[in-house]
Amino acid sequence: MKSDNGHPQTVFVCGAGHQGFSMAAHLSLNGVPVNLWNRTQKNIQEILDTNTIHCSGIVNGDAKIKKASTSVADVFTDFVMVTTPSSAHKDVAKQLAPFVSPDTVVILNPGRTFGAIEFAEELKKQGVARLPHIAETQTIVYTCRKSGPDSTVILALKNDVEIAAIRGSDMDYIMDRLPDCLKPYFKAVDSVGRTSLSNVGMVLHCAPVLMNIGWIETPKVDFKYYYDGISPSVAHLLEKIDAERQAVAEAGGFPVESLKRWLERTYSVRGDNLFECIRNNEAYKEIDAPPTVQTRYIFEDVPNGLVPVEAMGREYGVPTPVITTIIDLACAVMDADYRESGRRFSSSQLKEYF
């Protein structure tokens, strides 16, 4: 990816969590200049001091960051990779609104469910008359964990991560500008309806946390999220949630693959059922369970994953009893109204972008 002067274009990585650190390090170690932003200074203080992220796993090295800041104005460029949780997308859109232009590329990594639509609508509310090129990915490209204040571990890069733009005609432009080290891992598809309804995070994250609350809240008990937390019975429940997701997608005109098939394609694993595919995924073996139920697996994946699928199911007359049960349980446990705070769009609103 080159700028007009022939030099590599600087990528603005927006968010310094697990994925932000990993993406910034991966890009930098492949010769791409990176600016890194985070809302809170303490999360990037070491990077501000040294401009270095130490990366291990399948990508190794000390990655030099061009510039890090808590001010968008200091680090903004016209190629933006948003790596924050989807619960922060509205706030990020507000912060980017004064700087974006019709030439800007903004990619939500990932959008979760209808993230690109929410982002576009927020930019409009902020007075952006001509939208930038907005895209979203189906999932995070990295299986990774931030291992320290200035370090990250990349366990895997996923195959064929779907990416779509709110304007289909933008995809060639966006794919041309993607850094070469990332292009092989993305697969362009025709609609954000497909990437949104292919969101597997809501299937893998919400129910297992709720079904393991006792262990999560027991002091000094550590367990591996996928290997210990997803037993055969939990995996069977996830298959039911996944079937409801697929049924809603089919009704909306966007048939999507099953979670089992996604795991097989993305990680090259095999198994007779979902449980076996999860157990056979080496990249999941070292992923720890969240230390608290105050986790994005709930506060992100319920309102920005399960809630919009349930709402779309109602729009199209598709029942989602298991998804509804998980939403109800999450609301009761967390004393929250995730349906009120979550993403809900009418069928007419969705059609504007589909």
Backbone torsions as a table, in degrees:
resi	resn	phi	psi	omega
1	MET	NA	116.1	-177.3
2	LYS	-114.7	148.2	171.7
3	SER	-84.2	-179.9	-176.7
4	ASP	-62.9	-25.4	-178.6
5	ASN	-89.2	6.5	175.9
6	GLY	89.5	-7.5	178.9
7	HIS	-88.8	156.0	177.0
8	PRO	-56.4	134.5	-180.0
9	GLN	-76.5	137.6	178.6
10	THR	-73.2	130.6	177.1
11	VAL	-96.1	132.2	176.0
12	PHE	-94.0	107.5	176.4
13	VAL	-91.6	116.0	-170.6
14	CYS	-103.4	94.0	-178.0
15	GLY	124.7	131.9	-173.3
16	ALA	-120.9	44.8	173.3
17	GLY	-90.6	-153.9	-179.2
18	HIS	-53.0	-52.8	-173.8
19	GLN	-75.6	-37.0	-180.0
20	GLY	-60.3	-45.7	176.6
21	PHE	-60.2	-45.3	-175.8
22	SER	-67.2	-42.9	179.1
23	MET	-65.8	-43.4	179.7
24	ALA	-60.9	-43.7	-179.5
25	ALA	-67.3	-45.9	-178.8
26	HIS	-60.5	-47.4	180.0
27	LEU	-62.1	-47.9	-177.7
28	SER	-60.6	-42.3	-179.3
29	LEU	-69.5	-11.7	174.7
30	ASN	-105.1	18.7	172.7
31	GLY	84.3	12.1	179.7
32	VAL	-96.3	122.8	175.8
33	PRO	-63.3	137.1	-175.2
34	VAL	-130.1	130.2	165.8
35	ASN	-103.9	136.7	-176.0
36	LEU	-121.1	133.2	178.5
37	TRP	-124.1	145.0	168.7
38	ASN	-145.8	145.8	-175.9
39	ARG	-65.4	-41.9	-178.8
40	THR	-102.6	135.4	-174.0
41	GLN	-69.1	-35.2	-174.0
42	LYS	-61.3	-28.3	-179.1
43	ASN	-74.6	-15.3	179.3
44	ILE	-128.0	18.1	-175.6
45	GLN	-59.2	-43.3	-179.9
46	GLU	-64.5	-33.8	178.8
47	ILE	-71.5	-36.8	175.5
48	LEU	-62.3	-34.2	-177.9
49	ASP	-77.9	-37.3	-170.7
50	THR	-120.6	-14.7	-175.3
51	ASN	55.2	34.5	-177.1
52	THR	-136.1	134.4	170.6
53	ILE	-116.5	127.1	178.4
54	HIS	-89.6	121.8	-173.9
55	CYS	-117.4	135.8	176.4
56	SER	-135.1	176.9	-176.0
57	GLY	102.8	-135.8	179.5
58	ILE	-78.6	-12.2	172.0
59	VAL	-122.2	125.0	-174.8
60	ASN	-126.0	140.1	173.8
61	GLY	148.4	171.3	174.9
62	ASP	-99.2	108.0	-173.6
63	ALA	-89.6	125.1	178.6
64	LYS	-88.7	124.8	178.9
65	ILE	-94.7	131.6	-177.5
66	LYS	-62.4	-48.0	-179.6
67	LYS	-157.9	139.6	175.7
68	ALA	-126.3	147.1	-176.9
69	SER	-164.6	161.2	170.0
70	THR	-97.6	2.3	179.3
71	SER	-109.2	121.0	178.1
72	VAL	-58.4	-39.6	-177.8
73	ALA	-59.1	-29.9	-178.0
74	ASP	-75.2	-26.0	-168.6
75	VAL	-126.5	0.4	-176.2
76	PHE	-64.1	137.4	169.1
77	THR	-134.6	175.0	-177.0
78	ASP	-86.1	11.7	171.1
79	PHE	-131.2	107.6	-170.2
80	VAL	-114.5	124.3	172.5
81	MET	-108.2	105.4	-179.8
82	VAL	-82.9	119.5	-177.0
83	THR	-120.2	15.1	177.8
84	THR	-76.3	162.1	168.1
85	PRO	-56.9	152.2	-177.2
86	SER	-64.7	-20.9	177.0
87	SER	-64.9	-15.3	179.1
88	ALA	-100.0	0.1	-173.8
89	HIS	-59.9	-41.5	180.0
90	LYS	-61.9	-44.4	-179.7
91	ASP	-65.5	-39.8	177.9
92	VAL	-62.6	-42.1	178.5
93	ALA	-59.6	-41.5	178.0
94	LYS	-61.9	-41.6	-177.5
95	GLN	-72.1	-32.3	-179.4
96	LEU	-82.6	-21.6	-173.0
97	ALA	-51.4	-41.9	-179.1
98	PRO	-69.0	-12.4	-171.2
99	PHE	-112.3	-23.0	-174.1
100	VAL	-71.8	152.9	175.8
101	SER	-133.9	172.7	177.3
102	PRO	-62.1	-16.7	178.7
103	ASP	-89.6	-10.6	-177.3
104	THR	-71.6	139.8	170.9
105	VAL	-105.7	127.9	175.0
106	VAL	-124.0	119.7	178.6
107	ILE	-117.3	122.7	176.1
108	LEU	-86.6	122.6	-175.1
109	ASN	-118.5	87.8	-5.6
110	PRO	-97.4	179.0	175.6
111	GLY	-82.5	-13.4	-165.8
112	ARG	57.5	-132.9	-175.7
113	THR	-106.2	114.3	179.0
114	PHE	66.3	29.1	179.9
115	GLY	-65.8	-42.5	-179.3
116	ALA	-63.9	-35.6	177.8
117	ILE	-65.6	-47.9	178.7
118	GLU	-60.0	-40.9	-179.5
119	PHE	-63.1	-45.4	179.4
120	ALA	-63.1	-43.0	-179.8
121	GLU	-63.8	-37.5	179.4
122	GLU	-69.0	-39.8	176.2
123	LEU	-60.3	-41.0	176.7
124	LYS	-60.1	-43.0	179.2
125	LYS	-61.9	-30.4	-179.4
126	GLN	-85.1	5.1	174.4
127	GLY	91.8	13.6	177.4
128	VAL	-79.7	108.1	-174.9
129	ALA	-79.2	-37.2	179.6
130	ARG	-114.6	108.5	-173.1
131	LEU	-68.8	148.8	171.5
132	PRO	-72.6	-178.1	174.8
133	HIS	-80.5	105.2	-175.1
134	ILE	-106.4	128.7	177.6
135	ALA	-134.7	164.3	175.1
136	GLU	-138.5	151.7	174.3
137	THR	-102.7	157.6	-179.6
138	GLN	-68.3	-38.3	-177.3
139	THR	-152.0	175.1	175.6
140	ILE	-70.0	135.9	-178.2
141	VAL	-73.0	-24.0	-176.8
142	TYR	-103.8	138.1	159.6
143	THR	-94.3	111.3	-166.6
144	CYS	-154.8	165.9	173.6
145	ARG	-146.9	131.7	171.7
146	LYS	-68.5	118.9	-171.9
147	SER	-100.9	-3.4	179.3
148	GLY	-176.5	178.8	-177.4
149	PRO	-65.3	-17.6	177.6
150	ASP	-138.9	29.3	-176.4
151	SER	-146.1	156.1	179.5
152	THR	-147.0	156.3	175.9
153	VAL	-120.4	123.2	175.5
154	ILE	-102.0	113.7	-176.5
155	LEU	-89.3	-29.9	-179.6
156	ALA	-165.0	155.2	166.1
157	LEU	-112.9	128.7	-172.0
158	LYS	-78.6	147.6	179.4
159	ASN	-85.8	141.8	170.3
160	ASP	52.4	48.9	174.7
161	VAL	-70.5	121.3	-175.7
162	GLU	-71.3	140.8	178.8
163	ILE	-137.7	138.4	179.8
164	ALA	-145.0	155.7	-179.9
165	ALA	-111.2	155.5	178.2
166	ILE	-68.1	-24.4	170.0
167	ARG	-114.5	113.6	-176.1
168	GLY	-55.9	-31.8	-178.7
169	SER	-68.1	-12.5	-179.5
170	ASP	-81.5	-14.3	-167.6
171	MET	-63.7	-40.0	179.8
172	ASP	-61.4	-42.9	179.3
173	TYR	-61.6	-44.5	-178.5
174	ILE	-66.5	-46.4	-178.5
175	MET	-64.7	-35.8	178.0
176	ASP	-63.2	-31.7	-175.8
177	ARG	-92.5	-7.3	176.6
178	LEU	-62.6	140.4	175.2
179	PRO	-57.4	142.5	-176.4
180	ASP	-58.5	-31.9	-177.6
181	CYS	-72.9	-14.4	178.5
182	LEU	-102.5	-27.4	-175.0
183	LYS	-50.3	-42.9	-175.9
184	PRO	-63.3	-17.1	-175.0
185	TYR	-95.5	-6.1	-178.3
186	PHE	-109.4	147.2	178.2
187	LYS	-129.1	115.1	-178.4
188	ALA	-71.8	133.8	175.2
189	VAL	-125.0	173.0	-164.5
190	ASP	-84.2	-13.1	-172.9
191	SER	-157.4	146.2	173.1
192	VAL	-68.4	-15.5	171.4
193	GLY	-61.5	-39.2	-179.0
194	ARG	-72.6	-45.6	179.6
195	THR	-64.6	-38.8	-178.3
196	SER	-65.7	-44.0	-177.2
197	LEU	-83.3	-5.3	171.6
198	SER	-92.0	8.0	179.7
199	ASN	-65.2	105.3	-178.4
200	VAL	-90.7	-10.9	179.9
201	GLY	-59.2	-39.5	-178.4
202	MET	-65.2	-27.4	178.5
203	VAL	-78.4	-44.2	-174.6
204	LEU	-78.4	-21.5	-168.0
205	HIS	-102.4	-48.7	-166.0
206	CYS	-68.1	-58.2	-174.8
207	ALA	-61.9	-44.2	-179.8
208	PRO	-60.6	-36.4	176.8
209	VAL	-63.6	-47.6	-178.1
210	LEU	-64.6	-31.6	-178.7
211	MET	-86.2	-4.7	177.6
212	ASN	-121.6	22.3	-176.1
213	ILE	-57.6	-40.8	-178.3
214	GLY	-57.3	-44.6	179.1
215	TRP	-71.2	-40.4	-178.7
216	ILE	-61.2	-37.3	-175.9
217	GLU	-93.3	3.8	176.5
218	THR	-87.5	118.7	-178.5
219	PRO	-58.3	143.7	175.3
220	LYS	65.5	17.8	174.0
221	VAL	-110.0	113.8	176.7
222	ASP	-111.9	139.2	176.3
223	PHE	-147.9	159.3	-179.9
224	LYS	-81.8	127.6	-170.8
225	TYR	-58.1	-54.6	-174.9
226	TYR	-79.3	-40.7	-173.7
227	TYR	-77.9	-37.4	-179.4
228	ASP	-99.4	-34.2	-173.4
229	GLY	-82.6	-21.4	-179.5
230	ILE	-109.6	91.9	178.4
231	SER	-82.6	175.1	177.3
232	PRO	-55.7	-39.6	-179.3
233	SER	-70.1	-39.9	176.6
234	VAL	-63.7	-44.2	179.5
235	ALA	-61.4	-36.3	178.5
236	HIS	-64.9	-39.5	175.8
237	LEU	-64.0	-40.7	179.0
238	LEU	-61.5	-35.3	176.7
239	GLU	-62.0	-35.3	177.8
240	LYS	-69.6	-42.9	176.4
241	ILE	-60.6	-42.4	-178.2
242	ASP	-64.9	-38.7	178.5
243	ALA	-63.8	-37.1	177.5
244	GLU	-68.0	-41.1	175.8
245	ARG	-57.9	-45.9	-180.0
246	GLN	-63.5	-39.0	-179.3
247	ALA	-65.4	-40.5	177.6
248	VAL	-65.6	-43.4	179.0
249	ALA	-61.6	-42.4	178.8
250	GLU	-60.8	-42.2	179.9
251	ALA	-66.3	-31.7	179.6
252	GLY	-82.9	-2.7	178.6
253	GLY	90.2	16.6	-179.2
254	PHE	-130.5	71.6	179.1
255	PRO	-59.0	133.5	-176.2
256	VAL	-125.9	157.4	-179.3
257	GLU	-74.5	159.8	177.9
258	SER	-72.1	162.3	175.9
259	LEU	-61.7	-39.6	178.2
260	LYS	-59.2	-47.6	179.7
261	ARG	-64.8	-36.9	177.8
262	TRP	-62.0	-43.9	178.0
263	LEU	-62.6	-41.7	179.2
264	GLU	-61.9	-42.8	-177.5
265	ARG	-75.5	-41.4	-172.8
266	THR	-76.3	-40.1	-175.0
267	TYR	-112.5	1.9	-179.2
268	SER	56.4	41.1	176.5
269	VAL	-103.2	164.3	177.8
270	ARG	-134.1	154.5	177.3
271	GLY	-179.0	157.3	-179.9
272	ASP	-77.7	-17.6	-179.9
273	ASN	-152.5	179.6	-176.7
274	LEU	-62.6	-42.6	-179.5
275	PHE	-57.2	-45.7	-178.5
276	GLU	-66.5	-37.2	177.7
277	CYS	-63.6	-41.0	178.5
278	ILE	-65.1	-44.7	-178.8
279	ARG	-66.1	-28.6	-177.7
280	ASN	-88.4	2.8	-178.8
281	ASN	-91.8	103.9	-177.8
282	GLU	-61.2	-31.2	-178.2
283	ALA	-67.0	-21.1	179.9
284	TYR	-88.5	-11.4	-168.8
285	LYS	-61.4	-34.6	-174.1
286	GLU	-103.2	7.8	-178.5
287	ILE	-78.3	117.4	179.8
288	ASP	-76.0	154.2	172.7
289	ALA	-70.4	154.0	175.7
290	PRO	-59.4	144.6	-178.9
291	PRO	-77.7	-9.6	-178.4
292	THR	-151.0	158.5	176.4
293	VAL	-76.8	-9.7	173.0
294	GLN	-79.6	72.4	-172.7
295	THR	-129.7	153.9	177.9
296	ARG	-62.9	-20.5	176.2
297	TYR	-60.5	-21.5	175.5
298	ILE	-106.8	-59.5	-170.6
299	PHE	-72.0	-13.4	173.0
300	GLU	-101.4	-51.4	-168.8
301	ASP	-77.8	-20.4	174.1
302	VAL	-76.9	-59.8	-177.3
303	PRO	-69.3	-29.7	-176.6
304	ASN	-107.2	13.3	177.5
305	GLY	-134.7	-72.1	-176.8
306	LEU	-68.2	-41.0	-177.0
307	VAL	-60.6	-50.3	179.0
308	PRO	-64.9	-29.4	176.7
309	VAL	-70.3	-42.6	175.7
310	GLU	-59.9	-45.1	-179.1
311	ALA	-63.6	-41.0	178.5
312	MET	-67.0	-36.5	176.0
313	GLY	-59.2	-41.8	178.3
314	ARG	-65.4	-38.9	178.3
315	GLU	-60.4	-36.4	-175.3
316	TYR	-104.3	6.5	176.9
317	GLY	71.9	30.6	179.4
318	VAL	-107.1	117.7	-179.7
319	PRO	-69.9	143.3	178.6
320	THR	-134.4	62.4	-172.7
321	PRO	-63.2	-36.2	-178.6
322	VAL	-74.2	-43.0	176.0
323	ILE	-58.8	-43.5	178.6
324	THR	-60.3	-40.8	178.7
325	THR	-62.1	-43.0	-179.5
326	ILE	-66.6	-40.6	177.2
327	ILE	-62.0	-47.0	179.6
328	ASP	-58.5	-43.4	-179.2
329	LEU	-65.6	-43.0	178.8
330	ALA	-61.8	-43.7	179.4
331	CYS	-62.0	-41.8	-178.6
332	ALA	-68.1	-44.4	-177.9
333	VAL	-67.4	-41.2	-173.6
334	MET	-93.3	0.1	-176.8
335	ASP	51.6	49.4	-177.5
336	ALA	-134.6	157.0	174.1
337	ASP	-110.5	86.7	-175.9
338	TYR	-72.0	-21.7	175.4
339	ARG	-70.6	-35.0	179.2
340	GLU	-71.1	-40.7	-176.7
341	SER	-88.2	-13.0	-172.4
342	GLY	-82.1	176.0	-179.5
343	ARG	-82.7	121.3	177.2
344	ARG	-139.0	123.3	179.2
345	PHE	-127.6	143.1	176.3
346	SER	-73.7	164.1	179.6
347	SER	-62.2	-33.7	178.8
348	SER	-68.8	-37.3	176.8
349	GLN	-65.3	-42.4	-179.1
350	LEU	-64.3	-39.5	-178.4
351	LYS	-63.1	-26.9	178.9
352	GLU	-61.1	-31.7	-177.3
353	TYR	-104.6	-18.2	179.6
354	PHE	-84.2	NA	NA
